Amino acid sequence: MQLYLSQVVGRPVRDRQGEPIGRVADLIVAIGDRYPPVTGLVMSTGRRKIFIPWSDVASFDATGAVLSTATIDIGKFRQRPNELLLYMDLQDKQIVDIDGRRVVRVNDLRLDEIEGKLHLVAVDVGAAGLLRRLGVEGPWRTLARNLRLPTPERYIDWEDVDPVETSIASIRLRVPHQGLRELHPADLATIIDQLTPRDRAGVLASLDDEAVADAMEEMEPETQVDVLEDLEPARAADILEEMSPDDAADLIADLSEESKAEILPLMERDEAEEVRELLGYPEDTAGGIMTTAYVAISEDLTAARAIEKLRELEPDAETIYYVYVVDAQEHLVGVLSLRDLIVAKPDTPVREFMHVEPVAVGALTPQEEVAQVVARYNLLAVPVVDDQGVLLGIVTVDDAIDTVLPTAWKRRLPRVFGRAGA
């Protein structure tokens, strides 16, 4: 048997003698299984709603329900934590199509009989669901068939569904938004961007700070600001600490003065100082787009000790392509690639095989010039130094090309500095 929720809501509920005693107001499913089983129905009788366990239902189809019991408990219906009301909680609500990486609206719900029990198996998000609810699906299909017109159908398997509206029972699920946690940050950012502020709050509450930070780095600046300012200041500070310093600084620069005053003091001292330092540079200069997350080692180290140092630092993927060499006063004196380190003899001092006089830019070098340097020398990152040659940070290629490619196009490019799992 295959049914749709729209076919049964409003249908009569009859007693054992076939006399109508109410109407189907809703169906209840128990969350936890791959396809949630129907565990009961809600019957409306005037203004009262009564719960009827599925064990008391003798038959159920598009004509309505027939009960097998002579008595029913007329106590007021109370929803339990592991239950979903299909009509109240899901119909017309926003859900995330995990497989399709998008937010859609529920037009209808499909129920199939599996091993003798009715289960929720899919969500109808196509035009067919709307036509069915309007009661014109049959005539439309006849007309469409005669005119050779398509009837758009789109179903999402329940396994690929994540209810996101905070008003529904998704907040009571055993593992809220598990599917969203497994998405690539760029896909998660796209989904969060489509949600209302209220629904974003429910999703963000279920994600850890690192996952939110990764997603925020993929969002449009306007969405970043909206999301951060909607969070509690303490959580916003924690998330900013998980972001790369340059991205955090860019985001804080766009916040209102009130939000800055609330959030910055709540950040860890070192992270806050890095952000304040970056905010001190004009945004259209190398200092304004650089990150202070880079790897620098002493020129006195041997190749073997340098590799040990990298293991100790556990640098992010964004900063590991080049290793910068500095003297005792932090002046930039050379640069190494990972290949240089790997092929060098373990006891060889770094100063003997590093590339001396590396290409670098000043902190106040205009962005356009930085992009030209990166392109001219085919660099993955370019170091930024002060007037005395002290290493201040690096500008990565993805930040450099912001000036020559629109943001929308830049995000279509493969990320050179992808995170783990990207």
KEROZA-938700 format. One line per 3 residues: number of its first residue (from 1); their letters; for each residue y, z, x of N, C-alpha, C. Coordinates in steps of 0.05 Angstrom, whole numbers. Last residue first. Layout:
<pts>
NUM	A	Y:Z:X:Y:Z:X:Y:Z:X ~ ... .
</pts>
This chain:
<pts>
422	AGA	365:45:767:381:24:756:367:-3:760 ~ 338:85:792:327:76:767:342:53:755 ~ 394:112:821:365:112:820:356:104:793 .
419	RGF	449:65:814:437:92:816:407:89:816 ~ 473:10:854:460:22:831:450:49:836 ~ 512:-22:881:508:6:888:496:20:864 .
416	VRP	513:-71:858:504:-69:886:496:-40:892 ~ 496:-88:795:509:-67:810:497:-65:838 ~ 506:-155:774:488:-134:783:502:-113:799 .
413	LRR	560:-165:727:548:-170:753:527:-148:759 ~ 584:-148:682:561:-166:678:547:-171:705 ~ 627:-121:697:604:-105:688:580:-122:682 .
410	KWA	664:-161:709:653:-145:731:627:-130:722 ~ 678:-178:658:662:-195:675:649:-180:697 ~ 708:-134:641:685:-143:625:667:-161:641 .
407	TPL	749:-130:680:729:-109:677:704:-119:663 ~ 762:-191:717:767:-174:694:744:-154:691 ~ 769:-193:788:753:-199:764:760:-181:741 .
404	VTD	804:-174:825:801:-203:823:783:-212:800 ~ 804:-119:824:830:-133:825:827:-163:821 ~ 752:-103:827:766:-98:802:792:-114:801 .
401	IAD	732:-108:877:733:-133:861:746:-128:834 ~ 732:-55:896:751:-74:907:754:-99:889 ~ 691:-30:869:718:-22:863:738:-42:873 .
398	DVT	648:-58:892:652:-59:863:680:-50:855 ~ 653:-45:947:658:-73:938:663:-74:908 ~ 689:16:960:665:1:956:671:-26:943 .
395	VIG	727:45:1007:730:30:982:705:12:980 ~ 726:112:1033:717:84:1034:723:71:1007 ~ 766:159:1072:748:151:1050:739:123:1054 .
392	LLV	791:174:1119:798:188:1094:778:182:1072 ~ 790:182:1188:776:171:1165:781:187:1140 ~ 848:172:1226:829:192:1215:816:180:1190 .
389	GQD	888:141:1247:861:131:1249:840:151:1239 ~ 939:157:1238:927:165:1264:898:156:1267 ~ 949:141:1187:965:128:1209:954:135:1236 .
386	DVV	881:140:1159:910:146:1158:924:134:1183 ~ 834:93:1130:843:111:1151:873:117:1147 ~ 776:72:1098:805:76:1095:813:98:1114 .
383	PVA	725:22:1105:736:49:1109:766:49:1106 ~ 693:-16:1055:712:-17:1077:723:11:1080 ~ 629:-43:1036:649:-22:1034:668:-24:1059 .
380	LLN	603:-89:1043:595:-73:1020:615:-51:1015 ~ 638:-149:1065:631:-121:1067:621:-109:1041 ~ 657:-199:1084:631:-197:1070:621:-168:1071 .
377	YRA	706:-207:1104:686:-197:1123:659:-192:1110 ~ 733:-227:1059:735:-241:1084:712:-233:1103 ~ 725:-187:1019:714:-214:1016:713:-229:1043 .
374	VVQ	751:-143:1041:723:-141:1033:710:-169:1031 ~ 803:-165:1045:788:-156:1069:758:-155:1064 ~ 816:-174:991:814:-197:1010:799:-190:1035 .
371	AVE	817:-122:972:797:-141:961:794:-165:980 ~ 861:-104:1001:835:-91:1005:813:-110:996 ~ 901:-134:978:895:-139:1006:867:-126:1013 .
368	EQP	902:-113:926:895:-142:930:887:-147:959 ~ 919:-60:936:892:-66:926:884:-95:932 ~ 956:-48:997:954:-56:968:925:-64:961 .
365	TLA	949:10:1037:945:-19:1035:942:-27:1006 ~ 953:64:1044:973:51:1026:971:21:1025 ~ 913:75:1080:912:88:1053:931:74:1034 .
362	GVA	891:16:1114:906:40:1111:906:50:1083 ~ 824:-6:1131:850:-10:1118:864:17:1117 ~ 781:-36:1182:790:-14:1165:817:-21:1152 .
359	VPE	727:-57:1221:749:-66:1203:756:-42:1184 ~ 714:-19:1280:707:-30:1254:731:-38:1238 ~ 709:-10:1339:732:-22:1326:725:-34:1299 .
356	VHM	638:-19:1350:664:-7:1355:686:-23:1342 ~ 578:-5:1324:597:-26:1325:625:-14:1328 ~ 532:32:1367:549:29:1343:568:5:1347 .
353	FER	503:42:1412:495:19:1396:512:16:1370 ~ 525:85:1439:516:62:1455:508:38:1438 ~ 536:126:1404:559:112:1415:551:86:1431 .
350	VPT	486:149:1393:498:131:1373:521:114:1386 ~ 439:151:1447:463:161:1433:476:140:1415 ~ 369:146:1439:394:131:1446:418:143:1432 .
347	DPK	321:166:1424:337:183:1441:363:169:1450 ~ 296:126:1391:304:152:1380:323:168:1398 ~ 324:61:1393:305:80:1405:315:108:1398 .
344	AVI	339:27:1331:347:39:1357:326:58:1367 ~ 323:12:1282:312:-3:1304:319:9:1331 ~ 351:48:1248:321:47:1247:310:33:1272 .
341	LDR	405:40:1258:393:66:1263:362:64:1265 ~ 412:-13:1241:419:-5:1268:405:21:1276 ~ 399:-9:1187:382:-24:1205:387:-16:1234 .
338	LSL	442:18:1167:416:32:1168:397:17:1187 ~ 498:6:1212:482:0:1187:456:16:1189 ~ 556:40:1234:528:33:1237:517:23:1211 .
335	VGV	619:42:1269:603:41:1244:575:31:1250 ~ 672:80:1301:650:60:1300:637:61:1272 ~ 713:116:1299:709:102:1324:687:81:1323 .
332	LHE	761:150:1264:740:130:1261:737:115:1287 ~ 771:219:1279:780:191:1281:756:172:1278 ~ 756:272:1279:752:257:1255:764:229:1255 .
329	QAD	758:295:1328:782:298:1312:780:281:1286 ~ 710:280:1352:714:309:1346:738:313:1328 ~ 699:217:1320:699:234:1343:705:263:1334 .
326	VVY	650:183:1277:677:195:1282:675:212:1308 ~ 621:130:1243:620:146:1267:648:156:1274 ~ 588:118:1182:612:116:1198:611:137:1220 .
323	VYY	540:77:1157:544:103:1168:568:102:1187 ~ 530:40:1097:542:42:1123:544:72:1131 ~ 499:52:1052:496:26:1065:508:25:1093 .
320	ITE	508:99:1025:488:99:1047:486:73:1062 ~ 538:107:980:551:111:1005:532:106:1029 ~ 509:99:933:534:85:935:546:87:964 .
317	ADP	466:133:934:461:105:941:487:90:946 ~ 487:195:965:483:178:942:479:149:951 ~ 452:230:1018:475:217:1006:467:200:983 .
314	ELE	426:277:1043:416:264:1019:439:249:1005 ~ 435:308:1089:458:303:1070:449:292:1044 ~ 386:308:1114:398:334:1106:420:329:1085 .
311	RLK	378:254:1125:359:268:1107:371:295:1097 ~ 420:246:1160:420:233:1134:401:246:1115 ~ 402:277:1203:426:284:1190:428:271:1162 .
308	EIA	358:247:1220:353:274:1209:378:283:1193 ~ 386:203:1239:369:200:1216:362:227:1203 ~ 411:228:1282:428:216:1261:411:213:1236 .
305	RAA	369:241:1315:384:263:1302:402:253:1280 ~ 354:189:1330:335:207:1316:350:229:1302 ~ 400:172:1357:391:157:1334:372:175:1317 .
302	TLD	441:228:1375:422:207:1381:413:194:1355 ~ 512:243:1372:485:245:1362:467:223:1373 ~ 564:234:1386:547:247:1406:518:248:1397 .
299	ESI	594:216:1344:585:196:1363:566:207:1384 ~ 574:246:1282:587:247:1308:576:226:1327 ~ 581:212:1218:567:227:1238:582:227:1264 .
296	AVY	591:206:1148:602:204:1175:587:222:1194 ~ 587:176:1087:571:189:1108:584:184:1135 ~ 626:192:1028:616:174:1048:600:190:1069 .
293	ATT	666:203:979:637:206:983:627:185:1002 ~ 717:192:967:713:209:990:683:216:995 ~ 736:126:950:721:150:944:718:166:970 .
290	MIG	797:90:932:776:98:950:760:122:939 ~ 840:76:902:813:66:892:790:75:910 ~ 885:97:926:881:101:897:854:93:887 .
287	GAT	882:80:978:878:108:972:873:114:943 ~ 895:26:970:868:33:979:862:62:973 ~ 934:23:908:930:22:937:902:29:944 .
284	DEP	949:32:856:945:4:864:943:1:894 ~ 960:86:848:934:75:838:929:46:847 ~ 983:124:904:989:104:883:963:90:874 .
281	YGL	953:188:915:958:161:924:966:143:900 ~ 939:236:892:965:235:906:972:207:916 ~ 889:234:872:911:230:853:938:227:867 .
278	LER	861:249:917:860:221:909:883:215:889 ~ 872:304:917:879:287:940:881:258:932 ~ 849:320:869:878:322:873:888:305:896 .
275	VEE	794:310:882:807:296:861:838:296:864 ~ 787:347:923:783:319:928:797:302:907 ~ 797:395:895:814:387:917:812:358:924 .
272	AED	754:395:859:781:394:849:801:385:871 ~ 711:401:894:713:377:878:742:373:868 ~ 722:452:916:720:429:933:724:403:917 .
269	REM	722:486:869:745:484:886:745:458:903 ~ 699:461:806:693:474:831:716:467:851 ~ 744:463:749:726:449:768:722:465:793 .
266	LPL	783:488:721:755:496:716:735:482:734 ~ 832:465:732:827:492:743:798:501:739 ~ 825:414:703:825:416:733:820:444:743 .
263	IEA	830:426:647:805:419:659:804:423:689 ~ 882:440:631:859:456:622:835:451:639 ~ 915:402:653:921:430:659:898:448:651 .
260	KSE	894:355:630:892:360:659:895:389:666 ~ 909:364:576:881:364:584:877:368:614 ~ 965:360:581:953:385:571:923:386:579 .
257	ESL	972:308:598:980:330:616:967:356:607 ~ 915:267:582:941:279:576:947:302:595 ~ 883:224:631:884:246:611:912:254:605 .
254	DAI	884:189:672:889:178:646:890:199:624 ~ 869:218:716:896:206:716:904:196:688 ~ 816:228:705:835:250:702:864:239:701 .
251	LDA	795:177:719:793:188:691:814:210:687 ~ 805:174:774:815:153:756:816:164:727 ~ 775:218:791:804:218:794:817:198:776 .
248	ADD	723:202:779:734:226:767:764:226:768 ~ 719:158:812:718:154:783:729:178:769 ~ 723:184:863:743:164:855:743:159:825 .
245	PSM	679:220:863:707:229:864:727:209:855 ~ 629:208:813:639:203:840:669:210:841 ~ 611:264:771:620:236:775:628:233:804 .
242	EEL	602:317:766:578:300:771:586:271:777 ~ 651:337:755:640:345:781:615:327:787 ~ 657:320:702:673:308:723:662:314:751 .
239	IDA	622:357:678:616:328:678:632:313:700 ~ 650:405:684:623:402:695:615:372:698 ~ 696:394:654:698:399:683:671:395:696 .
236	ARA	674:390:603:688:367:614:690:370:645 ~ 658:442:595:637:421:598:650:396:610 ~ 708:467:594:689:475:614:667:454:618 .
233	PEL	734:442:549:744:439:576:724:446:598 ~ 691:409:503:702:434:512:711:431:541 ~ 710:340:488:692:361:497:706:387:502 .
230	DEL	749:304:476:735:316:453:716:338:461 ~ 764:285:525:783:303:511:771:315:486 ~ 721:252:537:726:276:553:744:295:539 .
227	VDV	724:211:498:700:228:500:707:254:515 ~ 775:189:508:769:200:482:745:219:484 ~ 768:171:561:788:191:555:782:205:528 .
224	QTE	728:132:555:725:155:573:743:178:565 ~ 753:96:521:730:111:511:726:136:528 ~ 790:74:556:799:87:532:778:105:520 .
221	PEM	758:52:598:776:74:603:785:89:578 ~ 690:40:578:717:30:580:736:54:584 ~ 635:67:617:651:63:593:678:51:599 .
218	EEM	607:80:662:603:53:652:621:47:628 ~ 617:132:671:626:114:692:623:85:683 ~ 590:155:628:619:153:627:630:134:648 .
215	ADA	537:155:646:545:137:623:575:134:623 ~ 539:193:686:531:166:692:540:147:671 ~ 555:238:655:572:228:677:565:199:684 .
212	VAE	510:245:623:536:239:611:555:227:631 ~ 472:258:662:468:234:645:495:225:632 ~ 494:305:683:491:282:700:488:256:684 .
209	DDL	492:341:639:518:333:650:516:308:667 ~ 444:320:589:453:337:610:479:325:623 ~ 450:313:517:446:301:544:456:321:565 .
206	SAL	463:335:469:435:334:475:429:323:503 ~ 518:329:464:507:356:466:478:356:474 ~ 523:274:457:530:286:483:520:314:486 .
203	VGA	506:270:403:491:257:424:497:270:451 ~ 546:300:376:518:308:373:501:296:395 ~ 592:272:391:589:300:398:560:308:397 .
200	RDR	586:223:366:585:224:395:579:253:404 ~ 596:237:314:568:230:322:565:230:352 ~ 651:245:316:633:267:307:605:262:316 .
197	PTL	671:195:333:674:219:350:655:241:342 ~ 621:144:319:645:159:312:647:184:330 ~ 596:96:368:593:119:350:620:131:342 .
194	QDI	601:58:406:600:49:378:600:72:358 ~ 599:84:455:624:71:448:625:63:418 ~ 545:97:457:565:118:452:591:107:443 .
191	ITA	525:45:470:518:59:445:539:80:438 ~ 547:36:521:552:17:499:547:30:472 ~ 524:79:549:553:77:546:560:59:523 .
188	LDA	470:64:548:479:89:535:509:88:530 ~ 473:18:580:465:16:552:473:40:536 ~ 489:41:629:506:21:616:499:17:587 .
185	PHL	446:78:640:473:87:634:491:67:621 ~ 386:61:605:403:56:629:431:66:621 ~ 351:112:568:365:87:570:381:85:597 .
182	ERL	329:161:560:314:143:577:328:116:581 ~ 360:187:524:360:198:551:347:178:571 ~ 347:163:476:373:157:489:373:166:518 .
179	GQH	298:186:464:299:158:471:325:150:485 ~ 312:239:452:296:234:475:298:204:484 ~ 343:263:411:354:240:426:338:234:452 .
176	PVR	312:326:412:334:309:402:342:287:421 ~ 253:344:402:265:333:426:288:315:418 ~ 249:362:349:238:378:370:250:369:397 .
173	LRI	307:357:308:283:346:319:274:363:343 ~ 354:372:287:333:392:284:307:381:296 ~ 388:331:291:395:354:307:373:376:305 .
170	SAI	368:297:253:362:291:281:369:315:299 ~ 383:307:201:363:325:213:356:318:242 ~ 455:297:199:427:293:190:408:309:207 .
167	STE	505:300:218:501:312:192:472:311:183 ~ 509:270:263:505:299:267:500:313:240 ~ 473:211:271:494:225:256:489:255:256 .
164	VPD	429:187:296:450:199:312:471:215:297 ~ 360:175:301:383:181:283:404:196:299 ~ 330:126:334:341:152:340:364:157:321 .
161	VDE	271:86:337:295:95:322:304:123:332 ~ 223:67:353:247:57:367:273:66:354 ~ 186:87:318:185:97:346:210:89:361 .
158	WDI	194:57:272:204:84:273:204:95:301 ~ 216:-10:285:194:9:284:205:38:288 ~ 261:-43:246:258:-28:271:236:-8:268 .
155	YRE	270:-108:219:258:-81:217:256:-69:245 ~ 303:-155:185:303:-141:211:292:-114:207 ~ 313:-218:157:298:-193:156:299:-181:184 .
152	PTP	349:-265:120:348:-249:145:333:-223:141 ~ 324:-318:94:329:-291:84:327:-272:108 ~ 349:-386:98:334:-363:109:342:-337:95 .
149	LRL	339:-438:50:357:-419:64:341:-396:75 ~ 318:-478:18:310:-477:46:330:-460:62 ~ 325:-476:-35:347:-488:-20:342:-488:10 .
146	NRA	279:-451:-50:285:-477:-61:306:-492:-45 ~ 284:-403:-21:261:-420:-16:267:-448:-26 ~ 329:-381:-45:330:-388:-16:307:-408:-9 .
143	LTR	311:-372:-97:333:-391:-92:333:-400:-63 ~ 272:-334:-85:265:-359:-99:286:-380:-94 ~ 302:-295:-61:281:-308:-45:272:-334:-58 .
140	WPG	335:-280:-104:347:-291:-80:325:-306:-63 ~ 298:-258:-140:313:-282:-147:325:-296:-122 ~ 281:-212:-106:263:-233:-117:277:-259:-123 .
137	EVG	328:-183:-96:313:-194:-74:295:-217:-84 ~ 361:-156:-129:362:-185:-131:346:-198:-109 ~ 371:-102:-126:352:-111:-147:352:-141:-149 .
134	LRR	398:-79:-86:414:-90:-109:397:-100:-131 ~ 358:-68:-52:371:-45:-65:388:-54:-88 ~ 346:-120:-35:326:-104:-49:339:-81:-64 .
131	LLG	392:-134:-7:384:-149:-31:365:-133:-48 ~ 388:-98:36:410:-96:17:404:-110:-9 ~ 340:-116:61:342:-89:50:364:-85:30 .
128	AAG	355:-167:77:335:-165:56:335:-137:44 ~ 389:-161:120:401:-167:94:381:-164:71 ~ 363:-104:158:370:-132:153:381:-136:125 .
125	VDV	340:-58:172:369:-60:177:379:-88:172 ~ 292:-14:154:301:-41:148:331:-41:152 ~ 247:21:195:274:21:182:282:-8:178 .
122	AVL	179:44:188:200:27:198:226:30:182 ~ 144:84:169:136:67:192:159:51:204 ~ 124:141:139:148:126:145:142:110:171 .
119	HLK	62:140:101:77:147:125:103:130:127 ~ 12:166:58:37:150:60:53:159:84 ~ -58:163:72:-33:178:69:-9:160:73 .
116	GEI	-103:132:83:-101:146:57:-76:162:53 ~ -92:109:133:-114:127:129:-111:144:105 ~ -29:96:112:-46:96:136:-67:118:133 .
113	EDL	15:58:76:-8:76:73:-25:74:98 ~ 84:57:92:58:44:91:37:66:89 ~ 152:46:78:130:66:78:104:50:76 .
110	RLD	217:34:102:191:23:95:169:44:98 ~ 282:38:77:261:50:94:234:41:83 ~ 347:5:85:323:13:69:303:25:88 .
107	NVR	391:3:117:392:-9:91:369:0:73 ~ 424:39:166:399:37:151:404:26:123 ~ 459:5:218:460:22:194:434:17:177 .
104	VVR	460:12:290:457:-3:265:458:17:242 ~ 475:5:358:477:22:335:477:5:310 ~ 429:-15:410:453:-19:393:452:1:370 .
101	RGD	382:-30:439:405:-18:453:431:-22:436 ~ 334:-46:419:355:-65:419:381:-56:431 ~ 305:1:426:295:-23:439:318:-44:441 .
98	IDV	334:37:395:330:42:423:322:17:438 ~ 381:35:351:358:18:356:353:20:386 ~ 407:92:322:406:76:347:379:61:348 .
95	IQK	439:94:259:417:100:277:420:83:302 ~ 479:118:205:477:104:231:453:113:246 ~ 456:113:136:466:127:159:464:110:184 .
92	DQL	433:92:91:461:85:96:473:99:121 ~ 384:142:91:395:119:78:425:116:82 ~ 376:193:117:374:168:132:387:144:118 .
89	DMY	382:240:85:387:241:114:388:214:128 ~ 372:225:31:396:241:39:402:239:68 ~ 324:195:34:348:184:21:373:199:31 .
86	LLL	289:228:66:293:199:72:319:188:60 ~ 296:286:98:299:275:71:306:245:75 ~ 253:313:145:274:294:140:273:287:111 .
83	ENP	235:376:176:233:356:154:258:338:153 ~ 234:421:206:221:398:217:219:375:197 ~ 262:462:177:273:451:201:260:425:211 .
80	RQR	261:448:105:252:462:128:261:447:154 ~ 303:454:47:292:437:69:285:453:93 ~ 288:477:-15:300:485:11:287:469:33 .
77	FKG	299:473:-85:288:461:-60:303:470:-36 ~ 291:529:-127:309:510:-115:297:499:-89 ~ 231:533:-168:251:544:-150:267:522:-136 .
74	IDI	192:517:-201:218:506:-207:240:519:-190 ~ 130:494:-187:148:515:-179:176:504:-183 ~ 88:471:-241:105:466:-217:123:489:-212 .
71	TAT	25:457:-271:48:475:-266:63:467:-241 ~ -14:420:-271:-2:427:-297:22:444:-294 ~ -19:366:-224:-19:395:-231:-6:399:-258 .
68	SLV	-13:315:-209:-40:324:-215:-42:352:-224 ~ 37:268:-231:29:293:-218:0:300:-227 ~ 59:205:-212:44:220:-232:33:245:-218 .
65	AGT	119:168:-198:98:187:-190:85:200:-215 ~ 135:97:-200:141:126:-200:118:142:-192 ~ 125:44:-193:132:53:-220:139:82:-222 .
62	ADF	111:37:-140:138:28:-148:145:35:-177 ~ 73:99:-134:78:71:-129:106:63:-139 ~ 25:148:-134:53:142:-127:55:113:-120 .
59	SAV	-14:201:-162:-10:173:-155:20:169:-151 ~ -14:257:-158:-40:243:-162:-37:213:-155 ~ 13:307:-121:19:280:-131:-7:265:-133 .
56	DSW	5:354:-96:6:355:-126:12:328:-138 ~ 9:344:-43:-18:350:-53:-18:352:-83 ~ 63:341:-34:48:316:-37:20:320:-48 .
53	PIF	101:388:-73:85:381:-50:68:356:-55 ~ 164:383:-97:136:379:-106:120:371:-81 ~ 224:417:-110:205:407:-90:177:405:-102 .
50	IKR	278:398:-152:253:414:-149:235:401:-128 ~ 343:406:-171:325:391:-154:302:409:-147 ~ 384:403:-230:365:417:-213:348:398:-197 .
47	RGT	413:375:-266:427:382:-241:408:397:-222 ~ 361:337:-290:388:344:-295:402:350:-269 ~ 317:340:-244:316:345:-273:344:355:-281 .
44	SMV	288:307:-190:313:316:-203:308:318:-233 ~ 244:323:-139:247:313:-166:273:324:-178 ~ 224:303:-77:244:319:-91:249:307:-118 .
41	LGT	158:306:-49:181:292:-61:199:312:-74 ~ 121:310:13:129:318:-13:151:301:-24 ~ 106:288:60:95:314:54:103:324:26 .
38	VPP	90:230:93:104:240:70:91:266:62 ~ 88:231:165:75:230:139:93:241:117 ~ 119:191:215:120:216:200:107:213:172 .
35	YRD	86:165:266:97:156:241:96:180:222 ~ 76:202:307:87:176:313:100:163:289 ~ 97:268:285:78:247:290:92:221:297 .
32	GIA	147:294:278:128:303:299:108:282:306 ~ 172:311:214:176:299:240:155:311:260 ~ 151:297:150:149:317:171:151:304:198 .
29	VIL	191:275:94:171:270:115:173:292:136 ~ 204:268:26:205:285:49:183:277:69 ~ 245:230:-18:219:235:-6:223:251:19 .
26	DAV	283:240:-79:281:236:-50:252:240:-42 ~ 282:238:-134:308:239:-121:306:233:-91 ~ 247:213:-187:245:216:-158:274:215:-146 .
23	RGI	258:252:-247:259:228:-232:257:233:-202 ~ 220:283:-301:242:281:-282:242:255:-268 ~ 180:279:-336:191:305:-333:215:305:-314 .
20	PEG	145:236:-381:165:239:-360:178:266:-360 ~ 75:242:-390:102:246:-402:122:249:-379 ~ 23:238:-373:39:214:-372:67:217:-384 .
17	QRD	-5:283:-369:-8:269:-394:9:243:-395 ~ 12:304:-321:-16:294:-323:-21:278:-348 ~ 80:279:-318:60:300:-316:32:287:-319 .
14	RVP	120:235:-276:106:242:-301:85:264:-296 ~ 182:213:-255:159:231:-247:146:240:-273 ~ 212:147:-252:203:172:-266:181:187:-252 .
11	RGV	257:128:-198:234:123:-216:225:149:-229 ~ 295:143:-161:304:139:-189:281:133:-208 ~ 262:111:-109:283:130:-116:294:123:-144 .
8	VQS	229:66:-102:218:90:-115:239:110:-123 ~ 253:24:-76:236:17:-99:227:42:-115 ~ 279:44:-32:295:35:-54:279:29:-80 .
5	LYL	236:53:3:248:76:-10:265:67:-34 ~ 180:10:-7:206:15:4:219:37:-11 ~ 110:6:9:132:12:-9:158:13:7 .
2	QM	44:-16:10:70:-17:24:92:-13:4 ~ -24:0:17:0:0:0:25:0:18 .
</pts>
